[in-house]
Amino acid sequence: KGRFWITPDPYHNDDNIQIGREVKISCQVEATPPEELMFSWLKNGRPLRSSERMVITQTDPDVAPGTTNLDIIDLKFTDFGTYTCVASLKNGGIPEISIDVNISSTT
């Protein structure tokens, strides 16, 4: 049993996201047991894999348990789109939930 939610946090919350900058999106989920959590990331509905510019971390010792981060390094126009963080429990006791974060030229 568990109760959980996802919270996106802009990396630079005081200024607009600019081309060439880094963008960090964090999804934090509270669930019981926390080790049963699974995360995935989508871009425009398609699975996103970790790469040199799209860095996905899920077990960062510096952040709270149940947190996954997506770092977009050197933001480009081609990075604009809808990023979805999906969380679920391995045992399937709770349906997966997700949240969309839109990154656009007006963000």
Buried (B, 14 or more C-beta within 10 A) or exposed (E): EBEBEBEBEBBEEEEEBEEEBBBBBBBBBBBBEBEBBEBBBBBEEEEBEEEEEBBBBBEEEEBEBBBBBBBBBEBEEEBBBEBBBBBBBEEEEBEEBBBEBEBEEEE
